[in-house]
Amino acid sequence: MGIAFHTSQLPQAHNDAMAFLIEYVWLRLQDWAMLWLEMLKRHTLEHFKKG
């Protein structure tokens, strides 16, 4: 990543906040991906139904 210092030098609260943020963003990305896939699937099914 190009971070010059070790995470052990950071306060634990900062590490916890970063871990929470990363987990939150990851979960949001998963939700978004599932939603997008569902929309794509529906669109594809409708497309095939129309023939």
Number of C-alpha atoms within 10 A of each C-alpha: 3 4 6 6 8 7 11 8 7 10 9 11 9 11 13 11 11 12 12 12 12 12 12 12 12 12 12 12 12 12 12 12 12 12 12 12 12 12 12 12 12 12 12 11 12 11 10 9 8 6 6
